[in-house]
Amino acid sequence: MENRTTKRIFIYGAGAISQFLPYVKSLTEKAHPRMCLLPTAVADNPSTIVNWYEQCYQLGIHGFAQRMFISSYEQKQSFEEVLLSMDAILVTGGNTLNMLAIWKAQGVDLILRKAWEKGIILSGGSAGSLCWFEHGTTDSRPREITKVDCLGFLKGSHCPHYDSEKTRRPLYHSYIKSKQFKAGYACDDRAAILFHDQEVHKVVAMNDDSNAYYVYLENDEVCEKKLEKELIKL
């Protein structure tokens, strides 16, 4: 019987890495996993990287941060060597559009697919959840929330910040109703979905008011299916 690697992506609604970090650690099933932050969406913000290392230290994680704004003099390992050596890769919130453009210019989008297929856990919220889907809602451009096309590891569309930004939900519904978006998944800020391959494996939330949804079109009307969840304490 063939041993097939399960491809895992864990997404959540808000961009803060810290809130679900202990849960991502638990998914690795290792006491001291190697976990890498990709802070591209915040332009490799130094304070974000410092906070990441502090969180990793507190949780017993071997933390790494892979910056994209580097030079050949500063980094001798390739992006592929770094990322494919990890147990989990986490992506911050921030500007999704800029992040994807930089990843594609550097070939990181292809490396992340290799990591996913290898069984390395991919995770993140906001830009860090949106990037794994085919398309979704983004605030990466001036003036208004718009559409962004993403990596497409997960089929369908995505909407983060479902409960915290008042324009997100109606706009997401309008894109699905007009068939600009495929059906997809929405997450409140403190709710998360674990995908195994293309399927929802588990939904977790930090409180009873936070939920994740499957949003789809039926008889030309947008419908929401609240996904069954498990409450977790972190």
Contacts in CASP RR format, 6 or more apart in sequence:
PFRMAT RR
TARGET T0000
AUTHOR 0000-0000-0000
METHOD contacts of the structure
MODEL  1
MENRTTKRIFIYGAGAISQFLPYVKSLTEKAHPRMCLLPTAVADNPSTIV
NWYEQCYQLGIHGFAQRMFISSYEQKQSFEEVLLSMDAILVTGGNTLNML
AIWKAQGVDLILRKAWEKGIILSGGSAGSLCWFEHGTTDSRPREITKVDC
LGFLKGSHCPHYDSEKTRRPLYHSYIKSKQFKAGYACDDRAAILFHDQEV
HKVVAMNDDSNAYYVYLENDEVCEKKLEKELIKL
5 117 0 8 1.000
5 118 0 8 1.000
5 119 0 8 1.000
6 119 0 8 1.000
6 196 0 8 1.000
6 197 0 8 1.000
7 116 0 8 1.000
7 117 0 8 1.000
7 119 0 8 1.000
7 153 0 8 1.000
7 196 0 8 1.000
7 197 0 8 1.000
8 27 0 8 1.000
8 116 0 8 1.000
8 119 0 8 1.000
8 121 0 8 1.000
8 122 0 8 1.000
8 194 0 8 1.000
8 195 0 8 1.000
8 196 0 8 1.000
8 201 0 8 1.000
9 116 0 8 1.000
9 121 0 8 1.000
9 122 0 8 1.000
9 123 0 8 1.000
9 132 0 8 1.000
9 153 0 8 1.000
9 154 0 8 1.000
9 194 0 8 1.000
9 195 0 8 1.000
10 20 0 8 1.000
10 23 0 8 1.000
10 24 0 8 1.000
10 27 0 8 1.000
10 121 0 8 1.000
10 122 0 8 1.000
10 123 0 8 1.000
10 124 0 8 1.000
10 192 0 8 1.000
10 193 0 8 1.000
10 194 0 8 1.000
10 195 0 8 1.000
11 123 0 8 1.000
11 124 0 8 1.000
11 125 0 8 1.000
11 128 0 8 1.000
11 129 0 8 1.000
11 132 0 8 1.000
11 158 0 8 1.000
11 160 0 8 1.000
11 185 0 8 1.000
11 187 0 8 1.000
11 192 0 8 1.000
11 193 0 8 1.000
11 195 0 8 1.000
12 19 0 8 1.000
12 20 0 8 1.000
12 123 0 8 1.000
12 124 0 8 1.000
12 125 0 8 1.000
12 129 0 8 1.000
12 160 0 8 1.000
12 187 0 8 1.000
12 189 0 8 1.000
12 190 0 8 1.000
12 191 0 8 1.000
12 192 0 8 1.000
12 193 0 8 1.000
13 125 0 8 1.000
13 126 0 8 1.000
13 129 0 8 1.000
13 160 0 8 1.000
13 161 0 8 1.000
13 162 0 8 1.000
13 187 0 8 1.000
13 188 0 8 1.000
13 189 0 8 1.000
13 190 0 8 1.000
13 191 0 8 1.000
13 192 0 8 1.000
14 125 0 8 1.000
14 126 0 8 1.000
14 160 0 8 1.000
14 161 0 8 1.000
14 164 0 8 1.000
14 189 0 8 1.000
14 190 0 8 1.000
15 92 0 8 1.000
15 93 0 8 1.000
15 94 0 8 1.000
15 124 0 8 1.000
15 125 0 8 1.000
15 126 0 8 1.000
15 127 0 8 1.000
15 128 0 8 1.000
15 129 0 8 1.000
15 160 0 8 1.000
16 125 0 8 1.000
17 37 0 8 1.000
17 52 0 8 1.000
17 55 0 8 1.000
17 90 0 8 1.000
17 92 0 8 1.000
17 124 0 8 1.000
18 51 0 8 1.000
18 55 0 8 1.000
19 190 0 8 1.000
19 206 0 8 1.000
19 234 0 8 1.000
20 123 0 8 1.000
20 124 0 8 1.000
20 192 0 8 1.000
20 234 0 8 1.000
21 55 0 8 1.000
21 59 0 8 1.000
21 61 0 8 1.000
21 90 0 8 1.000
21 234 0 8 1.000
22 59 0 8 1.000
22 234 0 8 1.000
23 192 0 8 1.000
23 204 0 8 1.000
23 232 0 8 1.000
23 234 0 8 1.000
24 35 0 8 1.000
24 88 0 8 1.000
24 90 0 8 1.000
24 121 0 8 1.000
24 123 0 8 1.000
25 33 0 8 1.000
25 35 0 8 1.000
25 59 0 8 1.000
25 61 0 8 1.000
25 88 0 8 1.000
27 88 0 8 1.000
27 121 0 8 1.000
27 194 0 8 1.000
28 35 0 8 1.000
28 87 0 8 1.000
28 88 0 8 1.000
28 121 0 8 1.000
30 87 0 8 1.000
31 60 0 8 1.000
32 60 0 8 1.000
32 61 0 8 1.000
32 62 0 8 1.000
33 61 0 8 1.000
33 62 0 8 1.000
33 87 0 8 1.000
33 88 0 8 1.000
34 62 0 8 1.000
34 63 0 8 1.000
34 64 0 8 1.000
34 85 0 8 1.000
34 86 0 8 1.000
34 87 0 8 1.000
34 88 0 8 1.000
35 56 0 8 1.000
35 61 0 8 1.000
35 62 0 8 1.000
35 63 0 8 1.000
35 64 0 8 1.000
35 86 0 8 1.000
35 87 0 8 1.000
35 88 0 8 1.000
35 89 0 8 1.000
35 90 0 8 1.000
36 63 0 8 1.000
36 64 0 8 1.000
36 65 0 8 1.000
36 66 0 8 1.000
36 82 0 8 1.000
36 83 0 8 1.000
36 86 0 8 1.000
36 88 0 8 1.000
36 89 0 8 1.000
36 90 0 8 1.000
37 48 0 8 1.000
37 49 0 8 1.000
37 52 0 8 1.000
37 63 0 8 1.000
37 64 0 8 1.000
37 65 0 8 1.000
37 66 0 8 1.000
37 90 0 8 1.000
37 91 0 8 1.000
37 92 0 8 1.000
38 66 0 8 1.000
38 68 0 8 1.000
38 89 0 8 1.000
38 90 0 8 1.000
38 91 0 8 1.000
38 92 0 8 1.000
38 108 0 8 1.000
39 45 0 8 1.000
39 48 0 8 1.000
39 49 0 8 1.000
39 52 0 8 1.000
39 65 0 8 1.000
39 67 0 8 1.000
39 92 0 8 1.000
40 68 0 8 1.000
40 91 0 8 1.000
40 92 0 8 1.000
40 98 0 8 1.000
40 99 0 8 1.000
40 102 0 8 1.000
40 103 0 8 1.000
40 108 0 8 1.000
41 91 0 8 1.000
41 92 0 8 1.000
41 93 0 8 1.000
41 94 0 8 1.000
41 95 0 8 1.000
41 96 0 8 1.000
41 98 0 8 1.000
41 99 0 8 1.000
41 127 0 8 1.000
41 128 0 8 1.000
42 48 0 8 1.000
42 92 0 8 1.000
42 93 0 8 1.000
42 94 0 8 1.000
42 95 0 8 1.000
43 69 0 8 1.000
43 95 0 8 1.000
43 98 0 8 1.000
44 67 0 8 1.000
44 68 0 8 1.000
44 69 0 8 1.000
48 92 0 8 1.000
49 65 0 8 1.000
49 67 0 8 1.000
52 63 0 8 1.000
52 65 0 8 1.000
53 63 0 8 1.000
53 65 0 8 1.000
55 61 0 8 1.000
56 62 0 8 1.000
56 63 0 8 1.000
64 82 0 8 1.000
64 86 0 8 1.000
66 79 0 8 1.000
66 82 0 8 1.000
66 83 0 8 1.000
68 102 0 8 1.000
68 103 0 8 1.000
68 106 0 8 1.000
68 108 0 8 1.000
79 106 0 8 1.000
79 107 0 8 1.000
79 108 0 8 1.000
79 111 0 8 1.000
80 111 0 8 1.000
80 114 0 8 1.000
83 89 0 8 1.000
83 108 0 8 1.000
83 111 0 8 1.000
83 112 0 8 1.000
83 115 0 8 1.000
83 120 0 8 1.000
84 111 0 8 1.000
84 114 0 8 1.000
84 115 0 8 1.000
84 118 0 8 1.000
84 120 0 8 1.000
86 115 0 8 1.000
86 120 0 8 1.000
87 120 0 8 1.000
87 121 0 8 1.000
88 120 0 8 1.000
88 121 0 8 1.000
88 122 0 8 1.000
88 123 0 8 1.000
89 112 0 8 1.000
89 115 0 8 1.000
89 120 0 8 1.000
89 121 0 8 1.000
89 122 0 8 1.000
89 123 0 8 1.000
90 123 0 8 1.000
90 124 0 8 1.000
90 128 0 8 1.000
91 99 0 8 1.000
91 122 0 8 1.000
91 123 0 8 1.000
91 124 0 8 1.000
91 125 0 8 1.000
91 127 0 8 1.000
91 128 0 8 1.000
91 131 0 8 1.000
92 124 0 8 1.000
92 125 0 8 1.000
92 126 0 8 1.000
92 127 0 8 1.000
92 128 0 8 1.000
93 124 0 8 1.000
93 125 0 8 1.000
93 126 0 8 1.000
93 127 0 8 1.000
93 128 0 8 1.000
94 126 0 8 1.000
94 127 0 8 1.000
94 140 0 8 1.000
95 127 0 8 1.000
95 140 0 8 1.000
96 126 0 8 1.000
96 127 0 8 1.000
96 128 0 8 1.000
96 130 0 8 1.000
96 131 0 8 1.000
96 138 0 8 1.000
96 140 0 8 1.000
96 148 0 8 1.000
96 150 0 8 1.000
97 138 0 8 1.000
97 140 0 8 1.000
97 141 0 8 1.000
97 148 0 8 1.000
98 140 0 8 1.000
99 127 0 8 1.000
99 131 0 8 1.000
100 109 0 8 1.000
100 131 0 8 1.000
100 148 0 8 1.000
100 150 0 8 1.000
100 151 0 8 1.000
102 108 0 8 1.000
103 109 0 8 1.000
103 112 0 8 1.000
109 151 0 8 1.000
112 122 0 8 1.000
112 151 0 8 1.000
112 153 0 8 1.000
113 151 0 8 1.000
113 153 0 8 1.000
115 122 0 8 1.000
116 122 0 8 1.000
116 153 0 8 1.000
122 132 0 8 1.000
122 153 0 8 1.000
125 160 0 8 1.000
125 187 0 8 1.000
126 160 0 8 1.000
126 161 0 8 1.000
127 138 0 8 1.000
127 140 0 8 1.000
129 158 0 8 1.000
129 160 0 8 1.000
129 187 0 8 1.000
130 136 0 8 1.000
130 137 0 8 1.000
130 138 0 8 1.000
130 148 0 8 1.000
130 150 0 8 1.000
130 158 0 8 1.000
130 160 0 8 1.000
131 150 0 8 1.000
131 151 0 8 1.000
132 150 0 8 1.000
132 151 0 8 1.000
132 152 0 8 1.000
132 153 0 8 1.000
132 154 0 8 1.000
132 158 0 8 1.000
133 150 0 8 1.000
133 151 0 8 1.000
133 152 0 8 1.000
133 153 0 8 1.000
133 154 0 8 1.000
133 155 0 8 1.000
133 156 0 8 1.000
133 157 0 8 1.000
133 158 0 8 1.000
133 184 0 8 1.000
133 185 0 8 1.000
134 149 0 8 1.000
134 150 0 8 1.000
134 152 0 8 1.000
134 154 0 8 1.000
134 155 0 8 1.000
134 156 0 8 1.000
134 157 0 8 1.000
134 182 0 8 1.000
135 147 0 8 1.000
135 148 0 8 1.000
135 149 0 8 1.000
135 150 0 8 1.000
135 156 0 8 1.000
135 157 0 8 1.000
135 158 0 8 1.000
135 181 0 8 1.000
135 182 0 8 1.000
136 147 0 8 1.000
136 148 0 8 1.000
136 150 0 8 1.000
136 157 0 8 1.000
136 158 0 8 1.000
136 159 0 8 1.000
136 172 0 8 1.000
136 175 0 8 1.000
136 181 0 8 1.000
137 145 0 8 1.000
137 146 0 8 1.000
137 147 0 8 1.000
137 148 0 8 1.000
137 158 0 8 1.000
137 159 0 8 1.000
137 160 0 8 1.000
137 168 0 8 1.000
137 171 0 8 1.000
137 172 0 8 1.000
137 175 0 8 1.000
138 145 0 8 1.000
138 146 0 8 1.000
138 147 0 8 1.000
138 148 0 8 1.000
139 145 0 8 1.000
140 146 0 8 1.000
140 148 0 8 1.000
144 167 0 8 1.000
145 165 0 8 1.000
145 167 0 8 1.000
145 168 0 8 1.000
145 171 0 8 1.000
147 175 0 8 1.000
147 180 0 8 1.000
147 181 0 8 1.000
150 158 0 8 1.000
154 195 0 8 1.000
154 198 0 8 1.000
155 182 0 8 1.000
155 198 0 8 1.000
156 181 0 8 1.000
156 182 0 8 1.000
156 183 0 8 1.000
156 184 0 8 1.000
156 185 0 8 1.000
157 172 0 8 1.000
157 175 0 8 1.000
157 176 0 8 1.000
157 181 0 8 1.000
157 182 0 8 1.000
157 183 0 8 1.000
157 184 0 8 1.000
157 185 0 8 1.000
157 215 0 8 1.000
158 184 0 8 1.000
158 185 0 8 1.000
158 186 0 8 1.000
158 187 0 8 1.000
159 168 0 8 1.000
159 169 0 8 1.000
159 172 0 8 1.000
159 185 0 8 1.000
159 186 0 8 1.000
159 187 0 8 1.000
159 215 0 8 1.000
160 168 0 8 1.000
160 186 0 8 1.000
160 187 0 8 1.000
160 189 0 8 1.000
161 168 0 8 1.000
161 189 0 8 1.000
162 168 0 8 1.000
162 169 0 8 1.000
162 172 0 8 1.000
162 186 0 8 1.000
162 187 0 8 1.000
162 188 0 8 1.000
162 189 0 8 1.000
162 213 0 8 1.000
163 188 0 8 1.000
163 189 0 8 1.000
163 209 0 8 1.000
163 210 0 8 1.000
163 211 0 8 1.000
164 188 0 8 1.000
164 189 0 8 1.000
169 186 0 8 1.000
172 181 0 8 1.000
172 186 0 8 1.000
172 215 0 8 1.000
173 215 0 8 1.000
173 222 0 8 1.000
175 181 0 8 1.000
176 182 0 8 1.000
176 183 0 8 1.000
176 184 0 8 1.000
176 215 0 8 1.000
176 216 0 8 1.000
176 217 0 8 1.000
176 222 0 8 1.000
177 217 0 8 1.000
177 220 0 8 1.000
177 221 0 8 1.000
177 222 0 8 1.000
179 217 0 8 1.000
183 214 0 8 1.000
183 215 0 8 1.000
183 216 0 8 1.000
183 217 0 8 1.000
184 214 0 8 1.000
184 215 0 8 1.000
184 216 0 8 1.000
185 193 0 8 1.000
185 200 0 8 1.000
185 212 0 8 1.000
185 213 0 8 1.000
185 214 0 8 1.000
185 215 0 8 1.000
186 212 0 8 1.000
186 213 0 8 1.000
186 215 0 8 1.000
186 224 0 8 1.000
187 193 0 8 1.000
187 212 0 8 1.000
187 213 0 8 1.000
188 205 0 8 1.000
188 209 0 8 1.000
188 210 0 8 1.000
188 211 0 8 1.000
188 212 0 8 1.000
189 210 0 8 1.000
190 205 0 8 1.000
190 206 0 8 1.000
190 207 0 8 1.000
190 210 0 8 1.000
191 203 0 8 1.000
191 204 0 8 1.000
191 205 0 8 1.000
191 206 0 8 1.000
191 210 0 8 1.000
191 211 0 8 1.000
191 212 0 8 1.000
191 229 0 8 1.000
192 203 0 8 1.000
192 204 0 8 1.000
192 205 0 8 1.000
192 212 0 8 1.000
193 200 0 8 1.000
193 202 0 8 1.000
193 203 0 8 1.000
193 212 0 8 1.000
193 227 0 8 1.000
194 200 0 8 1.000
194 201 0 8 1.000
194 202 0 8 1.000
194 203 0 8 1.000
194 204 0 8 1.000
195 201 0 8 1.000
200 214 0 8 1.000
200 227 0 8 1.000
202 230 0 8 1.000
203 212 0 8 1.000
203 227 0 8 1.000
203 228 0 8 1.000
203 229 0 8 1.000
203 230 0 8 1.000
204 229 0 8 1.000
204 230 0 8 1.000
204 231 0 8 1.000
204 232 0 8 1.000
205 211 0 8 1.000
205 212 0 8 1.000
205 229 0 8 1.000
205 230 0 8 1.000
205 231 0 8 1.000
205 232 0 8 1.000
206 231 0 8 1.000
206 232 0 8 1.000
206 233 0 8 1.000
206 234 0 8 1.000
207 231 0 8 1.000
208 231 0 8 1.000
211 226 0 8 1.000
211 227 0 8 1.000
211 229 0 8 1.000
212 226 0 8 1.000
212 227 0 8 1.000
212 229 0 8 1.000
213 224 0 8 1.000
213 225 0 8 1.000
213 226 0 8 1.000
213 227 0 8 1.000
214 224 0 8 1.000
214 225 0 8 1.000
214 227 0 8 1.000
215 222 0 8 1.000
215 223 0 8 1.000
215 224 0 8 1.000
215 225 0 8 1.000
216 222 0 8 1.000
216 223 0 8 1.000
216 225 0 8 1.000
217 223 0 8 1.000
END
